[in-house]
Amino acid sequence: MFLTDSYNRPVTNLRISLTARCNLKCKYCHREGEVSPKDEMSLDDISEILKTAAKFNMNSVKLTGGEPTMRKDIVDIIHSVPKSMEASMTTNGTLLAPIAQDLKDAGLSRVNISIDSLNREKYKEISGLDYLPRVLDGIDAAIDANLTPVKLNVVLLKDFNENEIEDFISYAGKKKDVILQFIELMDLNSDEKKSQIHSLEEDLEKRAKTIITRRMHHRKKYCIEGAEVEIVRPMHNNEFCAFCNRLRVTSDGELKPCLLRHDNHINIKGKRGAELESLFELAVSKREPFFK
């Protein structure tokens, strides 16, 4: 059985925030839209949610945070993902290197690693800590463990890291199985960010030797100087919403039909069986595009 909302969008992907905790203090972080999280879900809660998602033929799950590797049971959580679902994770990479192979052995398929500067001082300024060397080690460890393709998430920050675009393209072009993602800063009141990301995409389109259009969100991938580069525009983007296939779960156990809304959450913590299934169906019925 598949879940499809009233806009005929099938829900095939689950996105679970495992914790609101993080060891960094990035100034722009939206923490998956969590406003005031309470207690984290238990491993048993997460396992039941994953089983229910698999019953509805959801074929992939992305584990996020906060920083998911701060959970001491992260390897056990990966083990609990049903075999029918691909498991991926978004991480800041600072704690990844020592456990990358364990995560792969547990069933994790790939990782997204957030890195907003290749300059050590700039990285410290945005994140609050001098952890860039740890992140770079985490990227290499992920590649070595075959957690690939490793996607590097770079949030574009005006007057901060715009001058590093070429450095990032060069860095990604020298790495095997790496995709570079430049991400629009999520600021509902900023038209300036909108024009900034559009200008970058126009430049990439002129320079690319090959352009591939991905099925999901119709997002384009630009092949430049050995690097694969994508632009992620969640803001002011009706295509992003029109093709959304995600259902989110907050770290304290609430189903979240839309990242940008906070008024339609459904609590599922501790729920099991038929009751949990019906709450999944209710959440999907509440889905509607934020940008139309």
PALO-660709 format. One line per 2 residues: number of its first residue (from 1); for each residue x, y, z of N, C-alpha, C. Coordinates in Angstrom, 3 decimals, padded with zeros to 6 digits. Example, Ala and Ser with C-alpha at 12.3 -4.5 7.8 and 13.67 -1.06 7.14 Angstrom:
BEGIN
1> 013.190:-005.690:007.800:012.300:-004.500:007.800:013.200:-003.300:007.800 ~ 012.850:-002.250:007.080:013.670:-001.060:007.140:012.900:000.030:007.870
END
This chain:
BEGIN
1> 000.841:-001.202:000.000:000.000:000.000:000.000:000.871:001.246:000.000 ~ 000.574:002.174:-000.884:001.292:003.438:-000.947:000.429:004.550:-000.355
3> 001.088:005.526:000.264:000.390:006.703:000.766:000.529:007.830:-000.253 ~ -000.592:008.425:-000.637:-000.600:009.525:-001.597:-001.468:010.638:-001.039
5> -000.972:011.874:-001.090:-001.746:012.980:-000.524:-002.779:013.490:-001.525 ~ -003.526:014.492:-001.117:-004.628:014.989:-001.944:-004.144:015.753:-003.174
7> -002.836:015.995:-003.274:-002.256:016.645:-004.451:-001.585:015.609:-005.357 ~ -001.939:014.364:-005.123:-001.438:013.242:-005.925:000.077:013.080:-005.829
9> 000.636:013.438:-004.679:002.071:013.257:-004.445:002.281:012.009:-003.583 ~ 002.894:010.971:-004.118:003.158:009.770:-003.321:004.242:010.043:-002.287
11> 004.085:009.470:-001.111:005.073:009.628:-000.043:005.940:008.379:-000.017 ~ 007.172:008.530:-000.470:008.074:007.380:-000.572:009.308:007.523:000.305
13> 009.450:008.684:000.950:010.651:008.955:001.725:010.300:009.433:003.119 ~ 010.978:008.870:004.112:010.813:009.295:005.497:012.085:010.009:005.935
15> 011.915:011.079:006.685:013.055:011.853:007.183:012.900:011.961:008.699 ~ 013.802:011.351:009.441:013.674:011.290:010.894:014.786:012.081:011.563
17> 014.406:013.064:012.360:015.369:013.776:013.197:015.594:012.936:014.456 ~ 016.825:012.493:014.665:017.125:011.606:015.796:017.382:012.363:017.089
19> 017.786:013.619:016.968:018.086:014.426:018.143:018.108:015.896:017.743 ~ 017.796:016.756:018.688:017.936:018.191:018.464:019.302:018.669:018.948
21> 020.053:017.764:019.600:021.374:018.130:020.104:022.373:018.252:018.950 ~ 023.333:019.143:019.124:024.399:019.278:018.133:025.641:019.804:018.836
23> 026.805:019.378:018.364:028.058:019.848:018.953:028.581:021.110:018.279 ~ 027.844:021.614:017.269:028.189:022.881:016.635:027.103:023.913:016.934
25> 027.399:025.155:016.620:026.453:026.244:016.876:026.315:027.119:015.630 ~ 025.990:026.480:014.510:025.880:027.213:013.248:024.764:028.258:013.329
27> 025.076:029.460:012.897:024.180:030.593:013.101:022.850:030.451:012.371 ~ 022.856:029.791:011.233:021.658:029.733:010.391:020.811:028.497:010.620
29> 021.244:027.556:011.447:020.641:026.224:011.517:019.151:026.278:011.861 ~ 018.346:025.528:011.081:016.900:025.483:011.341:016.490:024.210:012.058
31> 017.447:023.284:012.302:017.198:022.045:013.057:015.951:021.315:012.583 ~ 015.827:021.193:011.265:014.700:020.479:010.658:013.353:021.058:011.071
33> 013.342:022.335:011.413:012.083:022.983:011.738:011.568:022.700:013.141 ~ 012.384:022.096:014.001:011.942:021.812:015.369:011.987:023.094:016.190
35> 010.876:023.428:016.802:010.767:024.678:017.543:011.240:024.510:018.981 ~ 010.632:023.606:019.718:011.033:023.384:021.124:010.911:021.896:021.444
37> 011.864:021.075:020.953:011.781:019.627:021.160:011.853:019.242:022.626 ~ 011.174:018.137:022.944:011.180:017.637:024.317:012.109:016.428:024.369
39> 011.670:015.326:024.930:012.525:014.154:025.034:012.699:013.471:023.689 ~ 013.898:012.940:023.456:014.159:012.207:022.224:013.409:010.884:022.208
41> 013.104:010.424:021.005:012.493:009.114:020.858:013.482:008.020:021.248 ~ 012.948:006.915:021.733:013.782:005.760:022.055:014.090:004.980:020.781
43> 015.048:004.081:020.888:015.361:003.190:019.773:014.132:002.376:019.386 ~ 013.359:001.936:020.361:012.159:001.143:020.088:011.120:001.962:019.327
45> 010.941:003.231:019.722:010.012:004.116:019.006:010.432:004.256:017.537 ~ 011.719:004.515:017.335:012.234:004.716:015.976:012.061:003.451:015.150
47> 012.338:002.309:015.760:012.200:001.029:015.057:010.756:000.793:014.611 ~ 009.782:001.100:015.478:008.372:000.914:015.131:007.944:001.854:014.003
49> 008.445:003.084:014.049:008.125:004.047:012.995:008.663:003.556:011.657 ~ 009.876:003.035:011.662:010.489:002.530:010.434:009.712:001.329:009.883
51> 009.279:000.443:010.766:008.497:-000.721:010.324:007.186:-000.282:009.677 ~ 006.555:000.725:010.262:005.294:001.222:009.704:005.526:001.874:008.347
53> 006.595:002.643:008.238:006.924:003.268:006.955:007.141:002.208:005.882 ~ 007.813:001.125:006.246:008.047:000.044:005.284:006.741:-000.610:004.860
55> 005.775:-000.718:005.780:004.467:-001.278:005.432:003.778:-000.445:004.367 ~ 004.037:000.863:004.386:003.446:001.752:003.390:004.351:001.919:002.170
57> 005.282:001.006:002.020:006.175:000.968:000.859:007.058:002.207:000.711 ~ 007.347:002.876:001.814:008.362:003.931:001.755:009.705:003.245:001.558
59> 010.459:003.706:000.574:011.655:002.969:000.189:012.967:003.582:000.662 ~ 012.893:004.714:001.366:014.138:005.310:001.853:013.880:006.112:003.117
61> 014.916:006.222:003.937:014.850:007.032:005.152:016.148:007.820:005.260 ~ 016.010:009.111:005.583:017.177:009.935:005.858:017.157:010.293:007.334
63> 018.266:010.031:008.018:018.401:010.302:009.445:019.131:011.621:009.621 ~ 018.511:012.535:010.372:019.042:013.883:010.515:019.089:014.266:011.989
65> 019.329:015.540:012.247:019.333:016.073:013.592:018.844:017.511:013.545 ~ 019.437:018.310:014.433:020.633:018.169:015.222:021.728:017.381:014.521
67> 022.565:016.774:015.339:023.652:015.950:014.824:023.407:014.495:015.209 ~ 022.995:013.656:014.242:022.590:012.280:014.566:023.684:011.418:015.185
69> 024.946:011.718:014.883:026.023:010.886:015.447:026.262:011.170:016.927 ~ 025.547:012.123:017.505:025.635:012.332:018.952:024.839:011.289:019.718
71> 023.973:010.551:019.024:023.259:009.451:019.663:024.204:008.278:019.840 ~ 024.329:007.803:021.075:025.226:006.677:021.345:024.727:005.390:020.691
73> 023.426:005.339:020.384:022.861:004.144:019.772:022.695:004.284:018.266 ~ 023.470:005.176:017.632:023.296:005.442:016.207:023.497:004.187:015.360
75> 024.461:003.341:015.719:024.686:002.118:014.945:023.487:001.176:015.081 ~ 022.922:001.092:016.289:021.738:000.251:016.497:020.541:000.789:015.716
77> 020.427:002.095:015.634:019.333:002.697:014.858:019.463:002.300:013.391 ~ 020.668:002.363:012.865:020.886:001.946:011.477:020.508:000.479:011.298
79> 020.888:-000.352:012.263:020.542:-001.777:012.198:019.032:-001.997:012.145 ~ 018.259:-001.083:012.729:016.810:-001.265:012.826:016.070:-000.891:011.536
81> 016.759:-000.305:010.573:016.108:000.079:009.313:015.759:-001.176:008.520 ~ 014.502:-001.350:008.120:014.107:-002.526:007.330:014.933:-002.654:006.051
83> 015.173:-003.879:005.648:016.007:-004.143:004.477:015.418:-003.537:003.199 ~ 014.117:-003.311:003.188:013.476:-002.757:001.986:013.701:-001.255:001.828
85> 014.303:-000.618:002.852:014.507:000.827:002.823:015.986:001.164:002.724 ~ 016.316:002.114:001.851:017.672:002.633:001.809:017.840:003.642:002.944
87> 018.938:003.529:003.677:019.198:004.433:004.796:020.343:005.374:004.451 ~ 020.101:006.668:004.609:021.148:007.669:004.441:021.115:008.600:005.646
89> 022.126:009.449:005.767:022.217:010.296:006.952:022.828:011.643:006.588 ~ 022.311:012.706:007.209:022.913:014.030:007.103:023.656:014.328:008.395
91> 024.916:014.701:008.288:025.767:014.888:009.460:026.695:016.075:009.242 ~ 027.198:016.638:010.333:028.211:017.687:010.177:029.604:017.099:010.019
93> 029.718:015.787:010.155:030.972:015.103:009.873:032.018:015.147:010.958 ~ 031.776:015.880:012.022:032.821:016.060:013.032:033.079:014.803:013.861
95> 032.097:013.915:013.950:032.232:012.687:014.734:032.212:011.446:013.844 ~ 032.308:011.656:012.544:032.068:010.573:011.596:033.239:009.620:011.408
97> 034.444:010.149:011.362:035.599:009.330:010.976:035.730:008.021:011.774 ~ 035.614:008.044:013.112:035.821:006.800:013.863:034.726:005.752:013.669
99> 033.539:006.168:013.205:032.410:005.220:013.131:031.910:004.984:011.714 ~ 032.554:005.579:010.724:032.061:005.482:009.342:031.916:004.029:008.896
101> 032.912:003.206:009.148:032.847:001.810:008.715:031.778:001.043:009.493 ~ 031.632:001.343:010.783:030.584:000.684:011.587:029.200:001.013:011.044
103> 029.000:002.263:010.640:027.713:002.672:010.071:027.449:001.947:008.762 ~ 028.481:001.831:007.936:028.334:001.109:006.674:028.000:-000.358:006.931
105> 028.707:-000.982:007.862:028.467:-002.390:008.176:027.062:-002.611:008.725 ~ 026.508:-001.582:009.401:025.165:-001.693:009.972:024.072:-001.522:008.920
107> 024.449:-001.013:007.731:023.465:-000.881:006.665:023.284:000.512:006.107 ~ 024.038:001.496:006.617:023.918:002.853:006.073:024.464:002.871:004.652
109> 023.727:003.507:003.759:024.102:003.523:002.347:025.018:004.688:002.000 ~ 024.660:005.898:002.453:025.424:007.076:002.051:025.203:008.205:003.057
111> 026.009:009.265:002.918:025.906:010.397:003.843:025.936:011.718:003.098 ~ 025.244:012.704:003.668:025.408:014.110:003.317:026.216:014.745:004.436
113> 027.244:015.500:004.087:028.096:016.128:005.097:028.044:017.641:004.913 ~ 027.680:018.342:005.969:027.575:019.803:005.917:028.961:020.421:006.105
115> 029.335:021.309:005.189:030.627:021.995:005.273:030.485:023.322:004.548 ~ 030.478:024.420:005.291:030.177:025.717:004.701:031.408:026.551:004.377
117> 032.589:026.047:004.723:033.814:026.737:004.343:034.969:025.752:004.353 ~ 035.914:025.968:003.447:037.156:025.201:003.436:038.280:025.985:004.107
119> 037.919:027.163:004.602:038.853:028.015:005.328:038.645:027.791:006.827 ~ 039.708:027.432:007.508:039.577:027.025:008.919:038.995:028.126:009.804
121> 039.446:029.361:009.602:038.949:030.461:010.418:037.486:030.766:010.113 ~ 037.117:030.714:008.840:035.718:030.942:008.477:034.828:029.832:009.027
123> 035.306:028.600:008.924:034.510:027.486:009.455:034.260:027.691:010.954 ~ 035.292:028.087:011.668:035.153:028.327:013.111:034.174:029.458:013.379
125> 034.208:030.486:012.533:033.311:031.632:012.721:031.849:031.234:012.567 ~ 031.531:030.409:011.578:030.125:030.057:011.350:029.650:028.957:012.281
127> 030.538:028.023:012.650:030.114:026.863:013.446:030.359:027.035:014.938 ~ 031.237:027.970:015.285:031.543:028.186:016.689:032.704:027.367:017.205
129> 033.191:026.404:016.410:034.283:025.533:016.866:035.281:025.274:015.743 ~ 036.520:025.028:016.118:037.606:024.808:015.165:037.665:023.333:014.769
131> 036.614:022.868:014.051:036.479:021.451:013.755:036.644:021.110:012.271 ~ 037.097:022.049:011.462:037.223:021.752:010.038:038.087:020.518:009.764
133> 039.247:020.349:010.421:040.040:019.134:010.164:039.256:017.854:010.436 ~ 038.409:017.850:011.457:037.576:016.675:011.749:036.610:016.392:010.602
135> 036.035:017.460:010.050:035.075:017.295:008.955:035.769:016.708:007.728 ~ 036.930:017.244:007.407:037.678:016.745:006.250:038.068:015.280:006.443
137> 038.437:014.915:007.675:038.721:013.505:007.971:037.460:012.661:007.813 ~ 036.320:013.216:008.234:035.051:012.499:008.110:034.678:012.255:006.657
139> 034.941:013.234:005.795:034.666:013.068:004.361:035.506:011.928:003.795 ~ 036.797:011.927:004.117:037.685:010.870:003.619:037.276:009.504:004.158
141> 036.893:009.453:005.439:036.475:008.177:006.041:035.201:007.660:005.389 ~ 034.273:008.570:005.063:033.026:008.164:004.406:033.310:007.593:003.018
143> 034.214:008.230:002.294:034.584:007.718:000.972:035.231:006.344:001.096 ~ 036.151:006.200:002.064:036.846:004.928:002.265:035.882:003.810:002.661
145> 034.826:004.173:003.417:033.844:003.172:003.870:032.776:002.906:002.810 ~ 032.867:003.608:001.693:031.901:003.461:000.588:030.506:003.943:000.981
147> 030.445:004.988:001.793:029.171:005.645:002.108:028.910:006.678:001.020 ~ 028.759:006.197:-000.179:028.777:007.056:-001.351:027.502:006.945:-002.186
149> 027.208:007.981:-003.012:028.010:009.190:-003.136:027.930:010.069:-001.884 ~ 029.068:010.607:-001.476:029.093:011.563:-000.379:028.641:012.908:-000.937
151> 027.576:013.453:-000.370:027.095:014.761:-000.810:027.561:015.823:000.179 ~ 028.230:016.835:-000.330:028.706:017.933:000.503:027.688:019.062:000.447
153> 027.089:019.374:001.586:026.069:020.423:001.676:026.728:021.748:002.045 ~ 026.671:022.705:001.139:027.264:024.021:001.364:026.149:025.063:001.331
155> 025.822:025.628:002.479:024.820:026.693:002.520:025.498:027.996:002.094 ~ 024.952:028.638:001.071:025.537:029.885:000.577:025.151:031.041:001.494
157> 026.164:031.731:001.980:025.974:032.828:002.918:026.577:034.089:002.308 ~ 025.725:035.072:002.075:026.162:036.294:001.397:027.270:036.987:002.181
159> 028.298:037.433:001.437:029.439:038.135:002.004:030.223:037.277:002.999 ~ 030.083:035.969:002.875:030.821:035.091:003.786:031.585:034.003:003.033
161> 030.854:033.145:002.306:031.542:032.053:001.611:031.322:032.062:000.098 ~ 030.734:033.147:-000.418:030.503:033.231:-001.865:031.801:033.138:-002.662
163> 032.896:033.651:-002.093:034.164:033.635:-002.813:034.862:032.274:-002.752 ~ 034.211:031.292:-002.130:034.794:029.954:-002.050:034.159:028.967:-003.032
165> 033.261:029.434:-003.859:032.565:028.530:-004.789:033.559:027.765:-005.653 ~ 034.542:028.461:-006.210:035.527:027.795:-007.063:036.385:026.826:-006.257
167> 036.696:027.182:-005.009:037.479:026.280:-004.152:036.718:024.985:-003.901 ~ 035.418:025.110:-003.668:034.604:023.916:-003.432:034.531:023.046:-004.692
169> 034.360:023.674:-005.851:034.295:022.906:-007.095:035.608:022.171:-007.329 ~ 036.726:022.846:-007.067:038.035:022.217:-007.226:038.211:021.061:-006.244
171> 037.805:021.264:-004.994:037.925:020.219:-003.967:037.094:018.998:-004.343 ~ 035.842:019.222:-004.729:034.958:018.106:-005.074:035.450:017.382:-006.323
173> 036.018:018.133:-007.269:036.493:017.524:-008.500:037.652:016.579:-008.298 ~ 038.360:016.743:-007.181:039.521:015.896:-006.888:039.154:014.674:-006.043
175> 037.902:014.612:-005.607:037.462:013.510:-004.749:036.609:012.522:-005.544 ~ 036.778:011.259:-005.264:035.981:010.227:-005.916:034.628:010.093:-005.228
177> 033.564:009.939:-006.018:032.223:009.685:-005.488:031.723:010.787:-004.572 ~ 031.953:012.035:-004.974:031.491:013.187:-004.203:030.599:014.050:-005.083
179> 029.467:014.508:-004.529:028.570:015.450:-005.200:028.504:016.716:-004.352 ~ 028.646:017.855:-004.995:028.634:019.136:-004.303:027.256:019.763:-004.422
181> 026.668:020.136:-003.291:025.342:020.758:-003.283:025.430:022.155:-002.666 ~ 025.183:023.175:-003.486:025.067:024.536:-002.972:023.608:024.763:-002.607
183> 023.377:025.189:-001.366:022.018:025.254:-000.829:021.620:026.694:-000.521 ~ 020.433:027.042:-000.956:019.861:028.351:-000.657:019.568:028.455:000.838
185> 020.015:029.537:001.441:019.704:029.772:002.849:018.206:029.932:003.021 ~ 017.643:029.207:004.004:016.196:029.236:004.208:015.796:030.479:004.983
187> 015.474:031.527:004.238:015.061:032.805:004.809:013.801:033.257:004.079 ~ 012.675:033.125:004.742:011.390:033.403:004.089:011.250:034.853:003.626
189> 012.027:035.761:004.214:011.855:037.172:003.908:012.901:037.721:002.942 ~ 013.706:036.819:002.349:014.823:037.306:001.547:014.645:037.039:000.063
191> 014.415:038.089:-000.719:014.427:037.961:-002.166:015.855:038.026:-002.689 ~ 016.755:038.619:-001.900:018.152:038.741:-002.304:018.785:037.366:-002.425
193> 018.468:036.468:-001.489:019.005:035.116:-001.551:018.518:034.414:-002.804 ~ 017.283:034.715:-003.163:016.700:034.097:-004.349:017.500:034.477:-005.595
195> 017.813:035.759:-005.769:018.545:036.195:-006.945:019.973:035.676:-006.908 ~ 020.552:035.568:-005.729:021.910:035.063:-005.582:022.019:033.635:-006.099
197> 021.118:032.764:-005.681:021.188:031.367:-006.074:020.872:031.205:-007.556 ~ 019.971:032.050:-008.079:019.645:031.994:-009.504:020.850:032.397:-010.351
199> 021.580:033.398:-009.910:022.758:033.849:-010.654:023.816:032.759:-010.698 ~ 024.004:032.081:-009.585:024.974:030.990:-009.551:024.566:029.878:-010.499
201> 023.277:029.539:-010.505:022.819:028.454:-011.372:022.985:028.825:-012.849 ~ 022.745:030.067:-013.182:022.939:030.507:-014.564:024.403:030.383:-014.972
203> 025.299:030.727:-014.049:026.733:030.621:-014.335:027.159:029.174:-014.524 ~ 026.654:028.290:-013.668:026.993:026.880:-013.779:026.482:026.288:-015.089
205> 025.310:026.720:-015.491:024.723:026.205:-016.735:025.581:026.581:-017.943 ~ 026.167:027.771:-017.918:027.027:028.200:-019.017:028.328:027.398:-019.049
207> 028.816:027.017:-017.880:030.130:026.375:-017.791:030.086:024.857:-017.911 ~ 028.940:024.269:-017.647:028.869:022.807:-017.551:029.079:022.124:-018.890
209> 029.870:021.052:-018.858:030.048:020.221:-020.051:028.838:019.321:-020.255 ~ 028.264:018.884:-019.128:027.081:018.028:-019.174:026.095:018.488:-018.114
211> 024.796:018.468:-018.440:023.748:018.812:-017.479:022.766:017.643:-017.412 ~ 022.564:017.130:-016.199:021.660:016.003:-015.992:020.490:016.479:-015.137
213> 019.272:016.193:-015.556:018.087:016.571:-014.770:017.644:015.377:-013.936 ~ 017.685:015.534:-012.633:017.266:014.467:-011.724:015.745:014.369:-011.703
215> 015.266:013.146:-011.522:013.821:012.915:-011.485:013.189:013.620:-010.287 ~ 013.821:013.500:-009.129:013.285:014.116:-007.924:013.440:015.630:-007.987
217> 012.380:016.374:-007.879:012.350:017.845:-007.879:012.781:018.446:-009.214 ~ 013.052:017.622:-010.233:013.563:018.130:-011.511:014.844:018.934:-011.310
219> 015.619:018.601:-010.306:016.851:019.329:-010.003:017.934:018.970:-011.006 ~ 018.711:019.985:-011.413:019.767:019.769:-012.394:021.113:019.519:-011.729
221> 021.900:018.665:-012.359:023.252:018.369:-011.904:024.214:018.859:-012.985 ~ 025.139:019.735:-012.598:026.079:020.335:-013.534:027.450:019.680:-013.377
223> 027.991:019.167:-014.472:029.298:018.511:-014.458:030.350:019.511:-014.912 ~ 031.197:019.934:-013.959:032.165:020.998:-014.209:033.522:020.601:-013.652
225> 034.524:020.530:-014.495:035.905:020.296:-014.073:036.033:019.080:-013.159 ~ 035.346:018.002:-013.521:035.422:016.770:-012.748:034.498:016.716:-011.555
227> 033.810:017.820:-011.263:032.896:017.873:-010.118:031.447:017.785:-010.585 ~ 030.608:017.155:-009.769:029.164:017.154:-009.992:028.552:018.148:-009.014
229> 027.858:019.143:-009.550:027.357:020.241:-008.724:025.842:020.356:-008.867 ~ 025.158:020.468:-007.732:023.710:020.664:-007.727:023.367:021.944:-006.973
231> 022.244:022.544:-007.348:021.715:023.708:-006.645:020.423:023.283:-005.949 ~ 020.342:023.524:-004.661:019.149:023.157:-003.889:018.424:024.436:-003.510
233> 017.208:024.578:-004.031:016.424:025.794:-003.798:015.084:025.436:-003.160 ~ 015.045:025.239:-001.854:013.774:024.922:-001.201:012.861:026.132:-001.045
235> 013.424:027.327:-001.180:012.638:028.538:-000.954:012.111:029.113:-002.263 ~ 010.877:029.654:-002.223:010.244:030.294:-003.386:010.276:029.357:-004.600
237> 010.121:028.067:-004.354:010.315:027.086:-005.417:009.126:026.138:-005.453 ~ 008.173:026.394:-006.360:006.982:025.551:-006.391:007.283:024.159:-006.942
239> 008.362:024.020:-007.722:008.734:022.677:-008.186:009.214:021.819:-007.023 ~ 009.970:022.424:-006.118:010.455:021.704:-004.938:009.270:021.123:-004.161
241> 008.229:021.917:-004.005:007.043:021.454:-003.282:006.199:020.487:-004.121 ~ 006.090:020.769:-005.418:005.223:019.953:-006.275:005.673:018.501:-006.332
243> 006.984:018.283:-006.194:007.506:016.925:-006.294:007.955:016.379:-004.937 ~ 007.557:017.029:-003.858:007.968:016.576:-002.521:007.384:015.195:-002.212
245> 008.255:014.288:-001.792:007.808:012.923:-001.467:008.103:012.567:-000.016 ~ 008.312:013.584:000.833:008.818:013.338:002.180:007.749:013.496:003.266
247> 007.899:012.676:004.267:007.175:012.840:005.525:008.235:012.878:006.611 ~ 008.148:013.863:007.489:009.179:014.044:008.507:008.699:013.605:009.878
249> 009.675:013.224:010.722:009.411:012.902:012.118:010.376:013.716:012.963 ~ 009.859:014.460:013.938:010.719:015.261:014.807:011.386:014.358:015.841
251> 012.428:014.874:016.477:013.201:014.062:017.417:012.398:013.663:018.648 ~ 011.321:014.411:018.951:010.485:014.061:020.100:009.209:013.332:019.680
253> 009.188:012.837:018.421:008.142:011.900:018.036:006.872:012.490:017.468 ~ 006.992:013.527:016.635:005.806:014.078:015.978:005.971:013.971:014.466
255> 004.918:013.475:013.803:004.907:013.468:012.352:004.725:014.897:011.861 ~ 005.551:015.286:010.894:005.564:016.663:010.404:005.321:016.623:008.891
257> 004.127:016.952:008.423:003.816:016.860:006.990:004.613:017.815:006.109 ~ 005.081:018.956:006.657:005.819:019.938:005.859:006.905:020.579:006.713
259> 008.115:020.692:006.153:009.225:021.282:006.887:008.929:022.695:007.365 ~ 008.209:023.478:006.545:008.040:024.897:006.812:006.796:025.240:007.630
261> 006.024:024.222:008.035:004.840:024.474:008.853:004.995:023.828:010.228 ~ 004.430:024.495:011.222:004.529:023.997:012.594:003.161:023.821:013.254
263> 002.084:023.954:012.455:000.746:023.951:013.037:-000.053:022.688:012.720 ~ 000.600:021.673:012.147:-000.156:020.468:011.782:000.573:019.180:012.172
265> 001.336:019.244:013.250:002.079:018.073:013.702:001.153:017.040:014.350 ~ 001.578:015.777:014.298:000.797:014.686:014.886:001.712:013.845:015.766
267> 001.411:013.757:017.038:002.264:013.027:017.966:002.116:011.517:017.788 ~ 003.232:010.832:017.597:003.197:009.376:017.421:004.119:008.663:018.406
269> 004.677:009.394:019.336:005.594:008.779:020.293:004.868:007.732:021.126 ~ 005.425:006.534:021.157:004.836:005.451:021.923:003.691:004.739:021.238
271> 003.295:005.196:020.042:002.182:004.568:019.322:002.671:003.311:018.601 ~ 001.767:002.353:018.450:002.134:001.080:017.849:000.996:000.563:016.967
273> 001.334:-000.362:016.068:000.347:-001.114:015.314:-000.600:-000.277:014.486 ~ -001.877:-000.655:014.520:-002.897:-000.018:013.692:-003.045:001.466:014.014
275> -002.877:001.826:015.287:-002.996:003.233:015.669:-001.905:004.061:014.999 ~ -000.687:003.535:014.990:000.416:004.248:014.353:000.185:004.370:012.841
277> -000.319:003.313:012.244:-000.598:003.345:010.801:-001.641:004.404:010.465 ~ -002.672:004.500:011.276:-003.727:005.486:011.007:-003.209:006.912:011.164
279> -002.260:007.108:012.076:-001.678:008.440:012.257:-000.790:008.812:011.074 ~ -000.110:007.839:010.488:000.628:008.082:009.245:-000.335:008.560:008.157
281> -001.457:007.872:008.025:-002.445:008.230:007.001:-002.999:009.633:007.246 ~ -003.227:009.970:008.522:-003.733:011.299:008.864:-002.716:012.375:008.491
283> -001.444:012.127:008.793:-000.397:013.105:008.486:-000.307:013.364:006.976 ~ -000.390:012.296:006.195:-000.307:012.451:004.742:-001.510:013.222:004.215
285> -002.660:013.035:004.832:-003.859:013.774:004.392:-003.729:015.267:004.645 ~ -002.832:015.667:005.552:-002.627:017.075:005.877:-001.546:017.741:005.019
287> -000.900:016.966:004.161:000.164:017.528:003.318:-000.399:018.437:002.226 ~ 000.235:019.589:002.055:-000.086:020.458:000.937:001.162:021.294:000.620
289> 001.371:021.659:-000.651:002.569:022.409:-001.028:002.641:023.747:-000.289 ~ 003.799:024.066:000.271:003.970:025.368:000.951:004.052:026.482:-000.088
291> 004.799:026.208:-001.187:004.861:027.154:-002.307:004.056:026.567:-003.460 ~ 003.048:027.273:-003.928:002.147:026.746:-004.976:002.323:027.544:-006.269
END
